[in-house]
Amino acid sequence: MSREQVLADLFKGIEVGETYYFEGAYYRLKDYGDHIYGLQRAVPGMCGEKTASPSLKFHWENGALDYQFYVDFEASPMLMTAYSSSDRAFFDQAFDKLLQDFQKILEKQELSEEKF
């Protein structure tokens, strides 16, 4: 299944703006407006804060995916990078990892719904 198809399925199953707790982290699909979205995994801190690790912004319109920005505040050193074509492999890998995590959340939700 293509990355774009997985993302389309994600938009059908995940509520935009909702935060999901899964395997020790918080996950969210955020809408920034103008067809710009973000996939975020945030780790909880000792004082209740949530730190993006990672967060990836992208433009999604009519089934076309364009990366925008990546940040990981838990990495050492901290990583912040705007998309350029020379970074395509890095963005693909980071995006695929986040999509896999979100797919697991969807599967868990489906299993939970089947139990009731």
Secondary structure, 3 states (H helix, E strand, C coil): CCHHHHHHHHHHHCCCCCEEEECCEEEEEEEEECCEEEEEEEEECCCCCEEEEEEEEEEEECCEEEEEEEEECCCCCCEEEECCHHHHHHHHHHHHHHHHHHHHHHHHHHHHHHHC
